[in-house]
Structure formats: C-alpha cells, structure tokens
C-alpha cells in the first residue's frame, strides 16, 4: 500500500497555478494567488493528477512523498 503526502514549497512557488489546474481537489490558490495544499494526503484517485501537477510546476514547488507501508500480519 502506498501513501502519498503532498505540500507546496512556499519559497519556490511563483503563483503560476498549474498545480491547482491539474489537481483542483488537492491544491488551490491563496488570497495572493500562490498555491496551498488543501489535501496533504490525497488518495489513489488523485495520484495521477498530483504527479502531473508536480511535473508541470516551473519552479518545482510541488513536493510529493510516496511511501510504501508494509502490511503487518
């Protein structure tokens, strides 16, 4: 099982908005137009959109951490 954690590097974000265009259930603009992660642990259905947002961020401000959790018997 893989769990995804996402965030925005506020130092790098320039407010282009590509992340919230590609993954609107995970990112949205703040009052100044900079991205914020509104869902820091998105599910599998948002995985492709989050990765597309990460690939398309000109500043590489979208942080994605995917960890595999082993099931305990």
C-alpha positions in Angstrom: 0.0 0.0 0.0 1.4 3.4 -1.0 0.6 6.6 0.9 1.1 10.0 -0.7 1.9 13.2 1.1 2.0 16.5 -0.7 2.8 20.1 0.1 4.0 23.3 -1.6 7.4 24.8 -1.1 6.3 28.4 -0.4 9.8 29.7 -1.0 9.7 28.4 -4.6 6.1 29.0 -5.6 5.6 31.9 -8.1 1.9 31.5 -8.4 1.6 30.1 -11.9 -1.3 28.0 -10.8 -0.6 24.9 -12.8 -0.9 22.7 -9.7 -4.4 23.7 -8.9 -5.4 23.5 -12.5 -4.2 19.9 -12.8 -5.2 18.8 -9.3 -8.0 21.0 -8.0 -9.0 18.6 -5.2 -5.5 18.8 -3.8 -4.3 22.4 -4.4 -6.0 25.8 -4.5 -4.8 29.4 -4.6 -4.5 31.5 -1.5 -5.6 35.2 -1.4 -2.5 36.2 -3.3 -2.6 33.5 -6.0 0.0 31.3 -4.5 -0.7 27.6 -4.2 -1.6 25.8 -1.0 -2.2 22.1 -0.4 -5.7 21.7 0.8 -5.5 17.9 0.9 -2.0 16.9 2.1 -2.7 13.1 2.0 -4.6 12.6 -1.3 -6.0 9.2 -2.2 -5.2 6.9 -5.1 -7.8 8.7 -7.3 -5.8 11.9 -7.2 -2.4 10.3 -7.7 -2.0 10.9 -11.4 -3.3 14.5 -11.1 -0.8 15.3 -8.3 2.1 13.8 -10.3 1.1 15.8 -13.4 1.0 18.9 -11.2 4.4 18.2 -9.9 5.9 17.6 -13.4 4.3 20.8 -14.7 5.4 23.2 -12.0 8.1 25.5 -13.5 9.6 26.2 -10.1 9.4 22.5 -8.9 7.5 23.8 -5.8 5.2 20.8 -5.6 6.6 18.4 -3.0 5.4 14.7 -3.3 6.5 12.0 -0.9 5.2 8.5 -1.6 6.0 5.8 1.0 5.1 2.2 0.8 3.7 0.8 4.0 4.1 -2.9 4.7 1.0 -4.6 6.0 1.6 -6.1 9.4 0.3 -9.7 9.8 
